[in-house]
Amino acid sequence: MRKRQHKKLVHEGQYVAEVEIELIDTDEGWSPYLSLDDALKLDDVRDALRRGDLHKADRLARVFTLTPLALDTAGEQGTAPDRQQLGDF
């Protein structure tokens, strides 16, 4: 059995939380999997984001706000930085 750190993104509404969990790799079964505590942690973060309880979500994870990009009618980015500044995706 081997354990490794992983960051899971939880998206709810206009928020995304980056939750640190531990994945467990084994040679049998449905590997990798996570512990019950980490599964409950993901549920707690998702519930907190749904309720708008950002303080609780922030105690369990890094919380970010999603901001939509403004596009002009030609389909190009308006006020956002150009692709050269953002780099390749």
Z-matrix of the N, CA and C atoms (Angstrom, degrees):
N
C 1 1.455
C 2 1.527 1 108.36
N 3 1.335 2 115.33 1 135.23
C 4 1.456 3 121.29 2 -179.34
C 5 1.521 4 108.16 3 -130.94
N 6 1.319 5 116.97 4 138.17
C 7 1.470 6 121.74 5 178.77
C 8 1.514 7 108.76 6 -113.16
N 9 1.349 8 115.14 7 142.09
C 10 1.465 9 119.51 8 177.50
C 11 1.530 10 109.53 9 -143.29
N 12 1.305 11 114.36 10 148.41
C 13 1.464 12 121.23 11 179.81
C 14 1.518 13 109.79 12 -77.83
N 15 1.339 14 115.69 13 144.37
C 16 1.454 15 121.60 14 -179.14
C 17 1.530 16 108.22 15 -148.14
N 18 1.313 17 116.85 16 148.86
C 19 1.462 18 121.40 17 175.59
C 20 1.517 19 108.61 18 -109.23
N 21 1.315 20 116.37 19 123.12
C 22 1.461 21 123.22 20 -179.38
C 23 1.517 22 108.35 21 -108.06
N 24 1.334 23 116.96 22 134.48
C 25 1.458 24 121.48 23 177.78
C 26 1.528 25 109.50 24 -94.98
N 27 1.329 26 115.62 25 131.10
C 28 1.461 27 122.68 26 177.16
C 29 1.520 28 106.85 27 -116.33
N 30 1.335 29 116.81 28 120.12
C 31 1.465 30 121.99 29 -176.53
C 32 1.521 31 109.83 30 -110.13
N 33 1.322 32 116.16 31 125.16
C 34 1.465 33 122.48 32 175.23
C 35 1.521 34 108.58 33 -141.94
N 36 1.331 35 116.66 34 115.78
C 37 1.460 36 120.61 35 178.68
C 38 1.509 37 111.61 36 60.35
N 39 1.334 38 116.09 37 -125.65
C 40 1.469 39 120.58 38 -178.32
C 41 1.527 40 112.49 39 -92.70
N 42 1.331 41 117.19 40 9.37
C 43 1.461 42 120.89 41 -177.20
C 44 1.523 43 111.72 42 -117.58
N 45 1.335 44 114.11 43 149.98
C 46 1.460 45 122.25 44 171.46
C 47 1.516 46 106.86 45 -132.18
N 48 1.318 47 115.93 46 133.71
C 49 1.460 48 120.69 47 177.08
C 50 1.523 49 108.78 48 -114.86
N 51 1.322 50 115.78 49 137.16
C 52 1.455 51 122.64 50 176.47
C 53 1.526 52 107.03 51 -101.41
N 54 1.327 53 115.72 52 107.85
C 55 1.465 54 121.76 53 -173.39
C 56 1.520 55 109.07 54 -105.63
N 57 1.328 56 116.68 55 126.43
C 58 1.455 57 120.62 56 176.49
C 59 1.518 58 108.98 57 -84.96
N 60 1.342 59 114.44 58 123.89
C 61 1.457 60 120.77 59 178.74
C 62 1.520 61 108.42 60 -130.24
N 63 1.325 62 115.12 61 173.17
C 64 1.451 63 121.06 62 178.25
C 65 1.525 64 108.28 63 -118.16
N 66 1.327 65 116.50 64 121.17
C 67 1.460 66 121.35 65 176.00
C 68 1.517 67 109.32 66 -90.68
N 69 1.324 68 115.99 67 140.97
C 70 1.450 69 121.92 68 -178.55
C 71 1.523 70 107.93 69 -112.90
N 72 1.330 71 115.64 70 119.16
C 73 1.462 72 122.29 71 178.04
C 74 1.527 73 109.24 72 -101.38
N 75 1.325 74 116.05 73 132.62
C 76 1.457 75 121.72 74 174.61
C 77 1.519 76 108.43 75 -133.63
N 78 1.314 77 116.33 76 169.53
C 79 1.461 78 121.19 77 178.83
C 80 1.523 79 112.06 78 -86.97
N 81 1.308 80 117.55 79 -1.41
C 82 1.457 81 120.37 80 -176.64
C 83 1.526 82 110.68 81 -131.13
N 84 1.279 83 116.65 82 160.04
C 85 1.463 84 121.48 83 172.84
C 86 1.512 85 114.16 84 73.92
N 87 1.317 86 114.73 85 -147.09
C 88 1.466 87 123.35 86 -172.97
C 89 1.522 88 110.53 87 -100.79
N 90 1.271 89 117.25 88 58.25
C 91 1.445 90 122.53 89 -177.61
C 92 1.536 91 110.19 90 -78.76
N 93 1.311 92 121.57 91 146.76
C 94 1.459 93 126.69 92 -4.59
C 95 1.527 94 111.30 93 -81.77
N 96 1.307 95 115.10 94 158.11
C 97 1.449 96 120.41 95 175.80
C 98 1.513 97 108.87 96 -138.49
N 99 1.339 98 116.64 97 173.19
C 100 1.455 99 120.16 98 179.75
C 101 1.511 100 110.27 99 -122.01
N 102 1.304 101 114.33 100 160.89
C 103 1.458 102 120.22 101 -178.20
C 104 1.524 103 110.37 102 -71.54
N 105 1.313 104 115.44 103 163.31
C 106 1.458 105 120.71 104 176.77
C 107 1.528 106 110.26 105 -60.79
N 108 1.330 107 117.19 106 -39.56
C 109 1.474 108 120.64 107 179.01
C 110 1.525 109 111.84 108 -60.87
N 111 1.335 110 117.22 109 -42.87
C 112 1.460 111 120.03 110 178.99
C 113 1.527 112 111.69 111 -69.04
N 114 1.328 113 117.38 112 -36.97
C 115 1.467 114 120.64 113 176.68
C 116 1.528 115 110.23 114 -62.98
N 117 1.322 116 116.50 115 -42.39
C 118 1.470 117 120.53 116 177.72
C 119 1.527 118 111.30 117 -66.71
N 120 1.326 119 116.56 118 -35.90
C 121 1.467 120 121.17 119 177.08
C 122 1.527 121 110.50 120 -61.50
N 123 1.336 122 117.35 121 -44.94
C 124 1.462 123 121.31 122 177.08
C 125 1.527 124 110.89 123 -60.46
N 126 1.339 125 116.51 124 -42.84
C 127 1.470 126 120.63 125 177.60
C 128 1.524 127 111.64 126 -63.07
N 129 1.336 128 116.46 127 -41.72
C 130 1.472 129 120.40 128 179.62
C 131 1.523 130 111.76 129 -63.35
N 132 1.323 131 116.32 130 -41.57
C 133 1.470 132 120.34 131 178.64
C 134 1.525 133 109.99 132 -64.08
N 135 1.339 134 116.64 133 -45.98
C 136 1.464 135 120.44 134 -179.79
C 137 1.536 136 110.66 135 -61.64
N 138 1.320 137 117.34 136 -44.67
C 139 1.469 138 120.84 137 178.66
C 140 1.520 139 111.83 138 -62.33
N 141 1.336 140 117.01 139 -42.00
C 142 1.462 141 120.74 140 179.42
C 143 1.525 142 110.86 141 -63.07
N 144 1.328 143 117.28 142 -42.20
C 145 1.465 144 120.44 143 178.58
C 146 1.526 145 110.97 144 -64.77
N 147 1.317 146 117.08 145 -40.54
C 148 1.474 147 120.21 146 178.57
C 149 1.519 148 111.87 147 -62.00
N 150 1.333 149 116.74 148 -38.48
C 151 1.465 150 121.52 149 179.58
C 152 1.524 151 112.86 150 -79.86
N 153 1.323 152 116.35 151 -11.82
C 154 1.464 153 120.08 152 -177.00
C 155 1.514 154 112.48 153 81.36
N 156 1.340 155 117.52 154 15.57
C 157 1.463 156 122.38 155 178.86
C 158 1.528 157 108.99 156 -85.24
N 159 1.338 158 115.48 157 78.28
C 160 1.457 159 120.68 158 -174.64
C 161 1.521 160 112.38 159 -69.86
N 162 1.322 161 117.74 160 -27.21
C 163 1.470 162 120.61 161 178.35
C 164 1.529 163 110.54 162 -64.99
N 165 1.334 164 117.18 163 -44.08
C 166 1.464 165 119.73 164 178.50
C 167 1.526 166 110.35 165 -67.13
N 168 1.335 167 116.98 166 -44.85
C 169 1.459 168 120.49 167 179.57
C 170 1.530 169 110.54 168 -60.12
N 171 1.337 170 116.49 169 -37.86
C 172 1.458 171 121.14 170 -178.65
C 173 1.531 172 111.85 171 -69.52
N 174 1.325 173 117.52 172 -26.86
C 175 1.468 174 119.93 173 176.31
C 176 1.521 175 111.39 174 -71.10
N 177 1.331 176 116.96 175 -26.87
C 178 1.459 177 121.24 176 -176.03
C 179 1.529 178 113.58 177 -99.92
N 180 1.345 179 117.47 178 -18.84
C 181 1.464 180 120.59 179 -172.83
C 182 1.521 181 110.16 180 -159.15
N 183 1.324 182 116.12 181 172.57
C 184 1.467 183 121.50 182 171.11
C 185 1.519 184 106.98 183 -87.98
N 186 1.327 185 117.19 184 126.80
C 187 1.462 186 121.60 185 -175.15
C 188 1.524 187 109.68 186 -109.41
N 189 1.330 188 115.58 187 135.90
C 190 1.450 189 122.57 188 179.80
C 191 1.518 190 109.60 189 -126.26
N 192 1.330 191 116.12 190 152.37
C 193 1.455 192 122.22 191 173.64
C 194 1.522 193 108.18 192 -101.06
N 195 1.326 194 116.27 193 135.45
C 196 1.460 195 120.68 194 175.86
C 197 1.516 196 108.92 195 -87.74
N 198 1.317 197 116.21 196 133.94
C 199 1.458 198 121.82 197 178.15
C 200 1.522 199 108.52 198 -122.56
N 201 1.333 200 117.46 199 119.87
C 202 1.463 201 118.78 200 179.13
C 203 1.530 202 110.97 201 -67.76
N 204 1.322 203 116.39 202 147.09
C 205 1.459 204 121.29 203 176.08
C 206 1.517 205 109.32 204 -80.59
N 207 1.322 206 115.90 205 141.71
C 208 1.464 207 121.00 206 176.53
C 209 1.522 208 108.06 207 -86.64
N 210 1.327 209 116.62 208 120.50
C 211 1.456 210 120.94 209 178.76
C 212 1.520 211 109.43 210 -108.97
N 213 1.348 212 116.72 211 141.31
C 214 1.464 213 119.01 212 175.32
C 215 1.529 214 108.86 213 -82.54
N 216 1.303 215 117.88 214 179.36
C 217 1.468 216 121.75 215 -175.34
C 218 1.519 217 112.91 216 -67.17
N 219 1.335 218 118.71 217 -22.11
C 220 1.458 219 121.27 218 179.09
C 221 1.526 220 111.16 219 -82.21
N 222 1.342 221 117.32 220 -2.94
C 223 1.447 222 120.68 221 178.58
C 224 1.512 223 113.63 222 86.88
N 225 1.333 224 117.62 223 9.06
C 226 1.450 225 120.64 224 178.54
C 227 1.518 226 109.13 225 -98.83
N 228 1.309 227 115.91 226 157.55
C 229 1.444 228 120.41 227 -178.84
C 230 1.514 229 110.49 228 -66.60
N 231 1.335 230 115.22 229 138.42
C 232 1.456 231 120.67 230 179.63
C 233 1.513 232 111.60 231 -84.84
N 234 1.314 233 117.89 232 -93.35
C 235 1.458 234 122.03 233 -174.05
C 236 1.518 235 113.06 234 -88.61
N 237 1.318 236 118.38 235 -6.60
C 238 1.456 237 120.36 236 -179.85
C 239 1.530 238 109.13 237 -72.99
N 240 1.353 239 117.24 238 158.00
C 241 1.467 240 120.07 239 177.92
C 242 1.523 241 110.54 240 -60.18
N 243 1.344 242 116.50 241 150.73
C 244 1.462 243 118.56 242 -179.77
C 245 1.525 244 110.69 243 -73.38
N 246 1.321 245 115.74 244 168.14
C 247 1.469 246 120.42 245 -175.24
C 248 1.517 247 113.04 246 -60.78
N 249 1.315 248 118.56 247 -31.65
C 250 1.454 249 120.42 248 179.91
C 251 1.522 250 110.50 249 -62.61
N 252 1.332 251 116.76 250 -36.56
C 253 1.466 252 119.61 251 178.99
C 254 1.516 253 111.39 252 -74.06
N 255 1.329 254 117.68 253 -33.51
C 256 1.459 255 121.14 254 -178.23
C 257 1.515 256 112.44 255 -77.48
N 258 1.322 257 117.78 256 -27.54
C 259 1.453 258 120.99 257 -176.67
C 260 1.509 259 110.69 258 87.03
N 261 1.312 260 116.46 259 176.90
C 262 1.464 261 121.04 260 -179.56
C 263 1.507 262 109.82 261 -77.60
N 264 1.305 263 115.49 262 147.01
C 265 1.469 264 120.48 263 179.21
C 266 1.474 265 108.45 264 -93.84
